[in-house]
Amino acid sequence: MYTNYSVKQAANEISVSKQAIHFAIRKKRLPAEKINGQWTIARDDLVIYLRNRYSRSNLKHNGSLVYDPSKGLLSPSQIATVLNLQPHQIYYHIYRKNLPARQSGAAWIISLEDAKKHFKRG
């Protein structure tokens, strides 16, 4: 196990392509330092990147958080957890256009207040 990784080593370590590592660096999702013309990635940064790679809790669009619990804007999974429902129930009501929601890319954003009102009625 290394303390610092090259792009190739990092890609092998987390089972992705070198292009995926370069993309993450370019998008500033994975901190890296260029030393002698080669990207170097700290092990701790790679671990954090791997942990957050599929997390939507820090998902940003135009520099702002997509899901912002402080504003009551949550994902369908988060709404399901809060309301003690299954995520598929939330998606069903979104697709039937019964539950107000908006999309940011592939992500659905729902107001917790709207969801509570909707499921209190239904």
Kinemage of the C-alpha trace (Angstrom):
@kinemage 1
@onewidth
@group {chain A} dominant
@subgroup {mainchain}
@vectorlist {calphas} color= white
{ca met a 1} P 0.000 0.000 0.000
{ca tyr a 2} L 1.353 3.411 -0.999
{ca thr a 3} L 1.189 6.783 0.762
{ca asn a 4} L 1.138 8.559 -2.594
{ca tyr a 5} L -0.172 7.200 -5.866
{ca ser a 6} L 0.456 7.866 -9.527
{ca val a 7} L -2.638 8.055 -11.724
{ca lys a 8} L -2.106 4.449 -12.836
{ca gln a 9} L -1.632 3.198 -9.256
{ca ala a 10} L -4.704 5.102 -8.041
{ca ala a 11} L -6.785 3.706 -10.906
{ca asn a 12} L -5.652 0.159 -10.104
{ca glu a 13} L -6.237 0.655 -6.374
{ca ile a 14} L -9.911 1.618 -6.802
{ca ser a 15} L -10.592 -0.391 -9.987
{ca val a 16} L -11.308 2.446 -12.403
{ca ser a 17} L -9.660 3.621 -15.593
{ca lys a 18} L -6.816 6.136 -15.706
{ca gln a 19} L -9.208 8.394 -17.623
{ca ala a 20} L -11.640 8.323 -14.683
{ca ile a 21} L -8.845 9.474 -12.357
{ca his a 22} L -7.844 12.253 -14.760
{ca phe a 23} L -11.494 13.320 -15.041
{ca ala a 24} L -11.870 13.432 -11.232
{ca ile a 25} L -8.705 15.527 -10.964
{ca arg a 26} L -9.843 17.881 -13.733
{ca lys a 27} L -13.260 18.331 -12.071
{ca lys a 28} L -11.498 18.951 -8.729
{ca arg a 29} L -13.232 15.955 -7.156
{ca leu a 30} L -9.898 14.330 -6.410
{ca pro a 31} L -7.072 16.531 -5.079
{ca ala a 32} L -3.741 15.904 -6.776
{ca glu a 33} L -0.387 17.594 -7.119
{ca lys a 34} L 1.754 17.682 -10.230
{ca ile a 35} L 5.344 16.704 -9.455
{ca asn a 36} L 7.881 16.559 -12.304
{ca gly a 37} L 5.009 16.563 -14.808
{ca gln a 38} L 3.217 13.617 -13.160
{ca trp a 39} L 0.081 13.739 -11.037
{ca thr a 40} L 0.543 12.510 -7.469
{ca ile a 41} L -2.443 11.613 -5.318
{ca ala a 42} L -2.222 11.289 -1.542
{ca arg a 43} L -3.625 8.046 -0.118
{ca asp a 44} L -5.934 9.936 2.277
{ca asp a 45} L -7.377 11.956 -0.623
{ca leu a 46} L -7.977 8.767 -2.609
{ca val a 47} L -9.780 7.183 0.366
{ca ile a 48} L -12.010 10.266 0.773
{ca tyr a 49} L -12.704 10.362 -2.983
{ca leu a 50} L -13.671 6.697 -2.987
{ca arg a 51} L -15.971 7.174 0.014
{ca asn a 52} L -17.711 10.189 -1.571
{ca arg a 53} L -17.701 9.029 -5.178
{ca tyr a 54} L -21.283 7.811 -5.199
{ca ser a 55} L -22.552 10.071 -2.438
{ca arg a 56} L -25.031 12.694 -3.498
{ca ser a 57} L -24.910 14.531 -0.208
{ca asn a 58} L -22.164 16.831 -1.564
{ca leu a 59} L -23.510 16.996 -5.121
{ca lys a 60} L -23.179 20.494 -6.545
{ca his a 61} L -24.708 22.252 -9.542
{ca asn a 62} L -23.347 25.676 -10.545
{ca gly a 63} L -21.446 25.790 -7.253
{ca ser a 64} L -24.484 25.255 -5.015
{ca leu a 65} L -25.480 22.109 -3.165
{ca val a 66} L -28.219 20.214 -5.000
{ca tyr a 67} L -29.527 18.690 -1.778
{ca asp a 68} L -29.515 21.160 1.078
{ca pro a 69} L -31.109 19.850 4.277
{ca ser a 70} L -30.810 23.301 5.871
{ca lys a 71} L -33.244 24.536 3.192
{ca gly a 72} L -35.398 21.399 3.317
{ca leu a 73} L -34.302 20.227 -0.155
{ca leu a 74} L -33.760 16.471 -0.145
{ca ser a 75} L -33.337 13.478 -2.443
{ca pro a 76} L -36.086 10.873 -2.836
{ca ser a 77} L -34.060 8.476 -0.636
{ca gln a 78} L -33.643 11.100 2.062
{ca ile a 79} L -37.382 11.922 1.941
{ca ala a 80} L -38.204 8.203 2.200
{ca thr a 81} L -35.990 7.871 5.283
{ca val a 82} L -37.509 10.922 7.005
{ca leu a 83} L -41.087 9.837 6.270
{ca asn a 84} L -40.437 6.141 6.954
{ca leu a 85} L -41.379 5.126 3.404
{ca gln a 86} L -39.674 3.135 0.660
{ca pro a 87} L -37.832 5.129 -2.052
{ca his a 88} L -39.941 3.500 -4.780
{ca gln a 89} L -43.047 5.053 -3.182
{ca ile a 90} L -41.502 8.510 -3.514
{ca tyr a 91} L -40.535 7.921 -7.162
{ca tyr a 92} L -44.030 6.606 -7.929
{ca his a 93} L -45.586 9.864 -6.717
{ca ile a 94} L -42.997 11.944 -8.587
{ca tyr a 95} L -43.637 10.132 -11.880
{ca arg a 96} L -47.409 10.382 -11.423
{ca lys a 97} L -46.849 14.136 -10.930
{ca asn a 98} L -48.609 13.986 -7.568
{ca leu a 99} L -45.556 15.060 -5.582
{ca pro a 100} L -43.917 18.375 -6.556
{ca ala a 101} L -40.273 17.781 -7.463
{ca arg a 102} L -37.711 19.273 -9.794
{ca gln a 103} L -34.771 17.784 -11.591
{ca ser a 104} L -31.179 18.953 -11.652
{ca gly a 105} L -29.499 16.719 -14.196
{ca ala a 106} L -30.454 13.194 -13.187
{ca ala a 107} L -31.109 14.175 -9.567
{ca trp a 108} L -34.639 14.696 -8.243
{ca ile a 109} L -35.004 17.424 -5.611
{ca ile a 110} L -38.003 17.487 -3.281
{ca ser a 111} L -39.004 19.955 -0.613
{ca leu a 112} L -39.463 18.179 2.707
{ca glu a 113} L -42.414 20.472 3.438
{ca asp a 114} L -44.129 19.477 0.152
{ca ala a 115} L -43.516 15.793 0.834
{ca lys a 116} L -44.931 16.005 4.348
{ca lys a 117} L -48.053 17.780 3.043
{ca his a 118} L -48.476 15.280 0.198
{ca phe a 119} L -48.143 12.136 2.301
{ca lys a 120} L -50.280 13.544 5.104
{ca arg a 121} L -53.140 13.926 2.570
{ca gly a 122} L -52.636 10.572 0.879
